[in-house]
Amino acid sequence: MNRLFSLHSGAEFQRVWDERRAWSHPLVILRARANGLKTCRLGFVAGKSVGKATARNRAKRLLREVMRQRLPRLAPGWDIVLIARGNAAQAQLGEIAAAVEILLRRAGLLRAD
């Protein structure tokens, strides 16, 4: 994923956390904040509840791939953080994709066209 579309610093993640807008699914939590830019920026988090480092990295890779496919459909101007939950590392790509799609629709972050 292009670095232009990524959240980088802890302060950027913290601003999304402070907004307190969150939508949850058993596999993924989505947090979002309007950023005033013409692009969406994404961040991915997998805590120790997901498992050891290999499981956390797999969960983040799955989330990155799902969002890479949906990036053209996202409404511009949002900072989005996706947080992997406990079973995300064992889930298949299709299950993660369905969960993220549900969350993006509920949050209203997909373009209308």
BELSUL-V444013 format. One line per field, one symbol per residue. ss: DSSP state (H for helix, E for strand, - for the rest). phi: phi as a letter, one per 40 degrees, with the letter a starting at -180 (. if undefined). psi: psi as a letter, one per 40 degrees, with the letter a starting at -180 (. if undefined). Layout:
ss = ???
phi = ???
psi = ???
This chain:
ss = --HHHE---HHHHHHHHHH--EEE---EEEEEEE------EEEEEE------HHHHHHHHHHHHHHHHHHHHHE---EEEEEEE---HHH--HHHHHHHHHHHHHHH--E---
phi = .ccccbcbcccccccccccgbabbadbabbbaacbgbcbcbbbbbbccccicdccccccccccccccdccdcccccgbbbbbbccdccccccdcccccccddcccccgccccc
psi = ihddeihdiddddddddddfhihiiddihhiihheeieiihiihhhaeddaidddddddddddddddddeddeihifihhhhhhideddeiiddddddddddddddefeiid.
